[in-house]
């Protein structure tokens, strides 16, 4: 419940503005107070009366509207907010916020607030991937602005790709996390691996896999928000790093291997969510390989080192190691074998062929496996899964250190 919490919701003129109605409804059902600020364009898509009815409060649109109370509205709302949410957040709003432009009620209040800001971007794929938008996003993230989404899918314009606003349930979840974040990982160092690795065939081609890095980055963000000092060892992904997290980029599995052996010993908790390649090309070509008039091309692959096993072999007393088992068959059996073989404290098993799990999606269905047994989890967002993993890893860490002190 969010009793006593005040959310200011900014609604901009994106077609996803209608989804903001459900956001207000869900927040009110959690007993949060909600004030809505709409841009002029947003009122052409959803009537202010709708938000006034859902929030039971007047909607602000015009900075210069005369009201009965004498408070300066954009200042009073900025000060009252426990969190400032903008859903949908258009490319225009993000640009104005990044560059300090305050030319309407919403942008003026955003500039004045000291509350945490959460954006739910929504726009055409071309606008989302545009260099200007991505540069503005990086500027905002560097200042501590949080984001939820955007998701990928069919957009209102008919295009398919990234830019669809996250669903209201996910947005409200992100608000709750900002308002009720635990700080139970303060003082701990957490390292998370994420994303795929790439193994070169020649200067223009490589072998890789479908890992998007979403699971690893969700874990890292959760750990950072819970107070940990977080490092991500990341393969090539298209995800912005969470605020305050150190990123160590890697390309190949050998890069990952050497980076982990160097950095893992200094960590309290190591969570290996990356998807390293099991094999690499034995002799990558120095130049682009040309077609050979219909002749077959034979590549000789050699086995890469087992990174998780190598990290497990140098595990420190009291350190917690968590691995992942992304499987397509005999999921539990294969995961338990890896738990023992790699000297892990916990392994997160999932069937990557199951709907709503695996690579590229925003949800996952996992089973947490320890020596104590199996703990299957329902379908959740990857951020929720991340918190579940951290809860269990912290429990194991505390048990180890309690036994050590005892």
C-alpha positions as CSV (number, residue, x, y, z in Angstrom):
1,X,0.0,0.0,0.0
2,X,1.1,3.6,-0.8
3,X,-0.9,5.3,2.0
4,X,0.5,8.8,2.6
5,X,2.5,8.8,-0.6
6,X,2.0,11.5,-3.2
7,X,2.5,10.8,-6.9
8,X,2.5,13.6,-9.5
9,X,1.6,12.2,-12.9
10,X,2.5,14.1,-16.1
11,X,0.6,13.1,-19.2
12,X,1.9,14.2,-22.5
13,X,0.4,14.2,-26.0
14,X,1.3,10.6,-27.0
15,X,-1.3,8.2,-28.2
16,X,-0.6,6.0,-25.2
17,X,-2.1,8.8,-23.0
18,X,-5.2,6.6,-22.6
19,X,-3.2,4.0,-20.7
20,X,-2.4,6.7,-18.1
21,X,-6.0,6.4,-16.9
22,X,-5.3,2.9,-15.7
23,X,-2.1,4.0,-14.0
24,X,-4.1,6.6,-12.0
25,X,-6.7,4.0,-11.1
26,X,-4.1,1.4,-9.9
27,X,-2.3,4.0,-7.9
28,X,-5.5,5.1,-6.2
29,X,-6.3,1.5,-5.4
30,X,-3.0,1.4,-3.5
31,X,-4.2,4.5,-1.6
32,X,-1.7,6.9,-3.1
33,X,-2.6,10.5,-3.6
34,X,-2.3,11.4,-7.3
35,X,-2.2,14.8,-8.9
36,X,-2.3,14.9,-12.7
37,X,-0.6,17.5,-14.9
38,X,-1.6,17.4,-18.6
39,X,0.0,19.1,-21.6
40,X,-2.3,20.9,-24.0
41,X,-1.8,18.2,-26.6
42,X,-2.7,15.5,-24.1
43,X,-6.1,17.0,-23.5
44,X,-6.9,16.4,-27.2
45,X,-6.5,12.7,-26.6
46,X,-8.1,12.3,-23.1
47,X,-10.4,14.7,-21.4
48,X,-9.1,16.2,-18.2
49,X,-12.4,15.2,-16.6
50,X,-11.5,11.6,-16.9
51,X,-8.3,12.1,-14.8
52,X,-10.2,14.3,-12.3
53,X,-12.8,11.6,-11.8
54,X,-10.1,8.9,-11.3
55,X,-7.8,10.9,-9.1
56,X,-10.6,12.9,-7.3
57,X,-8.4,16.0,-7.7
58,X,-8.4,18.9,-10.2
59,X,-6.1,18.4,-13.3
60,X,-3.5,21.1,-14.0
61,X,-3.0,22.1,-17.6
62,X,-2.3,25.9,-17.8
63,X,0.4,27.5,-15.7
64,X,-1.6,30.7,-15.6
65,X,-5.0,29.4,-14.7
66,X,-6.5,31.3,-11.7
67,X,-7.4,29.1,-8.8
68,X,-9.0,29.7,-5.5
69,X,-5.9,28.8,-3.5
70,X,-3.0,31.2,-3.5
71,X,-0.2,28.6,-3.8
72,X,2.0,28.7,-6.9
73,X,0.9,25.4,-8.4
74,X,4.0,24.3,-10.2
75,X,6.0,24.9,-7.1
76,X,3.5,23.3,-4.6
77,X,3.1,20.2,-6.7
78,X,6.9,19.9,-7.2
79,X,7.4,20.0,-3.5
80,X,4.5,17.6,-2.6
81,X,5.6,14.8,-4.9
82,X,7.2,11.7,-3.4
83,X,7.7,10.6,-7.0
84,X,7.1,12.4,-10.3
85,X,5.9,10.0,-13.0
86,X,5.5,11.0,-16.7
87,X,3.5,8.5,-18.7
88,X,3.6,8.7,-21.6
89,X,6.9,10.5,-21.9
90,X,7.3,11.7,-25.5
91,X,10.6,12.5,-27.3
92,X,9.7,16.1,-27.0
93,X,9.2,15.9,-23.2
94,X,12.5,14.1,-22.8
95,X,14.3,16.7,-24.9
96,X,12.9,19.5,-22.9
97,X,13.7,17.9,-19.6
98,X,17.3,17.0,-20.7
99,X,17.9,20.6,-21.7
100,X,16.1,22.4,-18.9
101,X,13.3,23.9,-21.0
102,X,10.3,25.0,-19.0
103,X,7.6,26.3,-21.3
104,X,4.4,24.7,-19.9
105,X,3.0,23.5,-16.6
106,X,4.4,20.0,-16.9
107,X,8.0,20.9,-17.9
108,X,8.1,23.8,-15.4
109,X,7.0,21.5,-12.5
110,X,9.5,18.9,-13.6
111,X,12.3,21.4,-13.5
112,X,11.3,22.5,-10.0
113,X,10.9,19.2,-8.4
114,X,13.5,17.4,-6.2
115,X,11.5,14.2,-6.1
116,X,12.7,11.1,-8.0
117,X,11.6,11.3,-11.6
118,X,10.3,8.2,-13.5
119,X,9.7,8.3,-17.2
120,X,7.6,5.8,-19.2
121,X,8.8,6.6,-22.8
122,X,6.4,6.1,-25.7
123,X,7.0,7.0,-29.3
124,X,7.7,5.7,-32.8
125,X,10.6,3.3,-33.1
126,X,12.5,5.8,-35.4
127,X,12.1,8.6,-32.8
128,X,13.2,6.3,-30.0
129,X,16.3,5.1,-31.8
130,X,17.2,8.6,-33.1
131,X,20.6,9.8,-32.0
132,X,19.1,12.9,-30.4
133,X,16.6,10.9,-28.3
134,X,19.3,8.5,-27.2
135,X,21.7,11.3,-26.2
136,X,18.9,13.0,-24.2
137,X,18.2,9.6,-22.5
138,X,21.8,9.2,-21.5
139,X,21.8,12.8,-20.1
140,X,18.7,12.1,-18.0
141,X,20.0,8.7,-16.8
142,X,23.3,10.4,-15.7
143,X,21.2,12.8,-13.6
144,X,19.4,10.0,-11.9
145,X,16.2,10.0,-13.8
146,X,14.6,6.5,-13.9
147,X,12.9,4.9,-16.8
148,X,10.4,2.0,-17.3
149,X,10.3,0.6,-20.8
150,X,9.7,1.2,-23.6
151,X,8.6,-2.3,-24.7
152,X,8.7,-3.7,-28.2
153,X,5.7,-4.5,-30.2
154,X,3.2,-3.2,-32.8
155,X,2.9,0.5,-32.5
156,X,-0.2,2.7,-33.1
157,X,1.4,3.9,-36.4
158,X,1.6,0.3,-37.7
159,X,5.4,0.0,-37.2
160,X,6.8,-2.9,-35.2
161,X,9.7,-2.3,-32.8
162,X,10.8,-0.5,-29.6
163,X,8.8,2.5,-28.4
164,X,5.5,1.0,-27.0
165,X,4.8,2.3,-23.5
166,X,5.1,-0.2,-20.8
167,X,1.8,-1.6,-19.5
168,X,0.2,0.2,-16.5
169,X,0.8,-2.7,-14.2
170,X,4.6,-2.5,-14.9
171,X,4.6,1.3,-14.5
172,X,2.9,1.1,-11.2
173,X,5.3,-1.6,-10.1
174,X,8.2,0.7,-10.9
175,X,6.5,3.5,-8.9
176,X,6.1,1.2,-5.9
177,X,9.8,0.2,-6.2
178,X,10.9,3.8,-6.0
179,X,8.6,4.5,-3.1
180,X,9.3,1.4,-1.0
181,X,12.9,0.4,-2.1
182,X,14.7,-1.6,0.6
183,X,18.3,-0.7,1.4
184,X,19.3,-4.1,2.6
185,X,22.3,-4.5,0.3
186,X,24.2,-1.4,1.6
187,X,27.9,-2.1,2.1
188,X,27.9,-5.1,-0.2
189,X,29.6,-5.5,-3.5
190,X,27.6,-7.2,-6.2
191,X,28.8,-8.2,-9.6
192,X,26.4,-9.2,-12.4
193,X,27.2,-10.6,-15.8
194,X,24.8,-9.8,-18.6
195,X,24.2,-10.2,-22.3
196,X,25.7,-12.4,-25.0
197,X,29.3,-12.9,-26.1
198,X,30.5,-12.7,-29.7
199,X,33.0,-15.0,-31.3
200,X,34.7,-13.7,-34.4
201,X,34.7,-15.6,-37.7
202,X,36.3,-12.8,-39.6
203,X,36.3,-8.9,-39.3
204,X,32.6,-8.7,-40.4
205,X,31.0,-11.9,-39.1
206,X,30.7,-13.6,-35.7
207,X,28.8,-16.3,-33.8
208,X,26.6,-15.2,-30.9
209,X,23.2,-16.0,-29.3
210,X,19.8,-14.4,-28.6
211,X,20.6,-13.0,-25.1
212,X,19.4,-9.4,-24.8
213,X,20.9,-8.7,-21.4
214,X,17.6,-7.7,-19.9
215,X,17.7,-10.2,-17.1
216,X,21.2,-9.2,-16.0
217,X,20.5,-5.5,-16.2
218,X,17.3,-5.9,-14.2
219,X,19.2,-7.7,-11.5
220,X,21.9,-4.9,-11.5
221,X,19.3,-2.2,-11.3
222,X,17.5,-3.9,-8.4
223,X,20.8,-4.4,-6.5
224,X,21.8,-0.7,-7.1
225,X,18.5,0.5,-5.8
226,X,18.8,-1.7,-2.8
227,X,22.1,0.0,-1.9
228,X,24.7,-2.3,-3.3
229,X,27.9,-1.2,-5.0
230,X,27.2,-2.8,-8.4
231,X,29.5,-3.8,-11.3
232,X,28.1,-5.2,-14.6
233,X,30.3,-7.3,-16.8
234,X,28.4,-6.9,-20.0
235,X,28.5,-8.3,-23.5
236,X,27.2,-6.2,-26.4
237,X,23.7,-5.0,-25.5
238,X,21.4,-2.1,-26.3
239,X,20.4,-1.2,-22.8
240,X,21.4,1.9,-20.8
241,X,23.3,1.1,-17.7
242,X,21.5,1.9,-14.4
243,X,22.6,5.0,-12.6
244,X,25.7,4.6,-10.4
245,X,26.6,1.2,-11.8
246,X,30.1,0.4,-13.1
247,X,30.1,-1.3,-16.5
248,X,33.0,-3.5,-17.7
249,X,32.3,-4.2,-21.4
250,X,33.4,-7.5,-22.9
251,X,33.1,-9.0,-26.4
252,X,34.2,-12.6,-26.4
253,X,33.9,-15.4,-23.9
254,X,37.7,-15.2,-23.4
255,X,37.2,-11.5,-22.5
256,X,34.5,-12.5,-20.0
257,X,36.7,-15.2,-18.6
258,X,39.7,-12.9,-17.9
259,X,37.5,-10.0,-16.6
260,X,35.7,-12.3,-14.2
261,X,38.9,-13.9,-12.8
262,X,40.2,-10.4,-12.2
263,X,37.1,-8.9,-10.6
264,X,35.1,-11.7,-9.0
265,X,37.3,-12.2,-6.0
266,X,36.6,-8.7,-4.6
267,X,32.8,-9.2,-4.7
268,X,30.4,-10.4,-1.9
269,X,27.8,-11.7,-4.3
270,X,28.4,-12.7,-8.0
271,X,25.4,-13.4,-10.2
272,X,26.3,-14.8,-13.6
273,X,23.3,-14.1,-15.9
274,X,25.3,-13.7,-19.1
275,X,25.1,-16.2,-22.0
276,X,28.7,-16.9,-23.0
277,X,29.4,-19.0,-26.1
278,X,30.4,-22.6,-25.4
279,X,32.6,-22.6,-28.5
280,X,34.8,-20.2,-30.5
281,X,36.3,-20.3,-34.0
282,X,39.8,-21.8,-33.7
283,X,41.4,-19.6,-36.3
284,X,39.4,-16.4,-37.1
285,X,40.3,-15.0,-40.5
286,X,42.2,-11.7,-40.6
287,X,40.2,-10.6,-43.7
288,X,36.6,-11.0,-44.9
289,X,36.1,-14.6,-46.1
290,X,34.9,-14.6,-49.7
291,X,32.6,-17.1,-51.4
292,X,34.4,-20.0,-53.0
293,X,32.3,-20.7,-56.1
294,X,29.9,-23.0,-54.4
295,X,32.4,-24.7,-52.1
296,X,31.3,-25.4,-48.5
297,X,32.9,-23.4,-45.8
298,X,34.2,-25.4,-42.8
299,X,34.8,-23.7,-39.5
300,X,36.7,-25.5,-36.7
301,X,35.3,-24.7,-33.3
302,X,37.1,-25.2,-30.0
303,X,35.6,-25.2,-26.6
304,X,35.7,-22.1,-24.5
305,X,36.6,-22.2,-20.8
306,X,33.7,-22.6,-18.4
307,X,33.6,-19.1,-16.8
308,X,31.3,-20.0,-14.0
309,X,33.3,-23.1,-13.1
310,X,36.5,-21.1,-13.1
311,X,35.0,-18.4,-10.8
312,X,33.7,-21.2,-8.5
313,X,37.1,-22.7,-8.2
314,X,38.4,-19.5,-6.7
315,X,35.4,-18.8,-4.5
316,X,36.3,-17.0,-1.2
317,X,34.9,-18.0,2.1
318,X,31.6,-16.2,2.7
319,X,31.2,-15.3,-0.9
320,X,27.9,-16.2,-2.7
321,X,27.9,-17.4,-6.3
322,X,24.8,-17.6,-8.4
323,X,24.5,-19.1,-11.8
324,X,21.9,-19.4,-14.5
325,X,20.8,-22.5,-16.4
326,X,18.9,-21.5,-19.6
327,X,17.7,-24.9,-20.9
328,X,15.4,-26.4,-23.5
329,X,15.0,-29.8,-22.0
330,X,15.5,-31.6,-18.6
331,X,15.7,-28.2,-17.1
332,X,15.8,-29.1,-13.4
333,X,18.2,-32.1,-13.9
334,X,20.6,-30.1,-15.9
335,X,20.5,-27.1,-13.5
336,X,21.2,-29.3,-10.5
337,X,24.3,-30.8,-12.2
338,X,25.6,-27.3,-12.9
339,X,25.0,-26.2,-9.3
340,X,27.4,-28.9,-8.1
341,X,29.8,-28.9,-11.0
342,X,30.4,-25.1,-10.8
343,X,30.5,-24.8,-7.0
344,X,27.5,-22.5,-6.9
345,X,25.4,-21.5,-4.0
346,X,22.3,-21.1,-6.1
347,X,21.3,-21.6,-9.7
348,X,18.4,-19.9,-11.5
349,X,16.8,-22.4,-14.0
350,X,14.4,-21.5,-16.8
351,X,13.1,-23.1,-19.9
352,X,13.9,-20.6,-22.6
353,X,11.2,-22.1,-24.9
354,X,8.4,-21.4,-22.5
355,X,6.0,-18.5,-23.4
356,X,6.9,-15.4,-21.3
357,X,10.4,-16.7,-20.5
358,X,13.8,-16.7,-22.0
359,X,15.6,-14.2,-24.3
360,X,14.4,-10.8,-25.4
361,X,11.1,-10.6,-23.4
362,X,10.4,-8.5,-20.4
363,X,9.1,-11.4,-18.2
364,X,10.6,-14.6,-17.0
365,X,9.6,-17.9,-15.3
366,X,12.3,-19.4,-13.1
367,X,13.1,-21.9,-10.4
368,X,15.6,-21.0,-7.7
369,X,17.6,-24.1,-6.9
370,X,19.9,-24.4,-3.8
371,X,21.1,-27.3,-1.7
372,X,18.0,-26.8,0.3
373,X,15.7,-27.6,-2.7
374,X,13.7,-26.1,-5.5
375,X,11.8,-22.8,-5.2
376,X,9.7,-22.4,-8.4
377,X,8.5,-18.9,-9.1
378,X,5.4,-17.7,-11.1
379,X,5.7,-15.6,-14.3
380,X,7.0,-12.2,-13.3
381,X,8.7,-9.2,-14.8
382,X,12.5,-9.6,-15.0
383,X,12.8,-6.9,-12.4
384,X,10.7,-8.9,-10.0
385,X,12.7,-12.0,-10.7
386,X,15.9,-9.9,-10.0
387,X,14.6,-9.0,-6.5
388,X,13.7,-12.6,-5.8
389,X,17.2,-13.7,-6.7
390,X,18.7,-11.0,-4.6
391,X,16.5,-11.9,-1.6
392,X,17.7,-15.5,-1.7
393,X,21.4,-14.5,-2.4
394,X,21.3,-12.1,0.6
395,X,19.8,-14.8,2.8
396,X,22.6,-17.2,1.9
397,X,25.2,-14.5,2.4
398,X,23.8,-13.7,5.9
399,X,23.7,-17.4,6.8
400,X,27.3,-17.9,5.8
401,X,28.5,-15.0,7.8
402,X,26.3,-15.9,10.8
403,X,27.9,-19.4,10.8
404,X,31.3,-17.9,10.5
405,X,30.9,-15.6,13.4
406,X,29.3,-18.3,15.5
